[in-house]
Every structure is written in C-alpha cells, then in structure tokens.
Amino acid sequence: MIKKNDVILLGTILLLAAAAIIFINIRKTDGSRVVITIDGEEYKTLDLNKDTTLTIEVAEGAYNTVTVKNGEVDMTEANCPDKLCVKHRKIHYNGETIVCLPHKVVLQIVGGEESEADMIAK
Ligand SMILES: [Zn+2]
C-alpha cells in the first residue's frame, strides 16, 4: 500500500531530477555569438554560425587574429609575447573565454536566453 507521503516524496525527487537535467543542459548550451573586448571596451560581436576570420589591430604593430569556424572560436594568430591566447583551445560554450593578457583582448562566448538563465542559476 502506497502512502500519500510516499507519493509526495517520489514526486519531489522526480521534480528535482528533472530540474537537474534542465540545469545541466543549460550549462552545456553552445553559445551563439562571441563578444570581442579590447581593454574593457566592446569591439565587435561575431556570429558563431558564420565562418569568418578577423584580424584585430589592437595597437601600433600589435594584432590578434580571431577565427570562427564550425561554431567554434579560436585565436589563430597573435604577436603578443606569451602567445597563451594562441595556445588556448577553441571555445564554443556559453561563458567560455580566451584572454590575451598582453594585448588586453578578451573573447567571450555569449548565447541568447540560455545565457541569462545561466546567470540566474549561478
Ligand atoms: Zn596573446
């Protein structure tokens, strides 16, 4: 015989499980755009669905080349001293970033509504 409390408990567990699945899915949502920031100022936003290569002249003789391909963003070239941004793996999830410290360039993946839901979840 099933008691009423058991049904409520089961229902709560199912609800939590469903919420967890939704939460995980939101966390893993691919972003839809990449925002390029130079020295704290927004420089350009690129669509991840459009393959493109953009060379940014950060300052006199300083550049970073950003490549968008197959929905992923990569810093393919830069003449910064450490080249950490070039070595960084490709990014495509919401909130992921590639930072070029010497040039103060930040690439950040952003999504649409998923991104906002993600922020609330934090
Ligand atoms: Zn760099």
Boltz pocket constraint, residues with backbone or C-beta under 6 A from the ligand:
constraints:
  - pocket:
      binder: B
      contacts: [[A, 78], [A, 80], [A, 81], [A, 82], [A, 83], [A, 84], [A, 85], [A, 86], [A, 99], [A, 100], [A, 101], [A, 102], [A, 103]]
      max_distance: 6.0
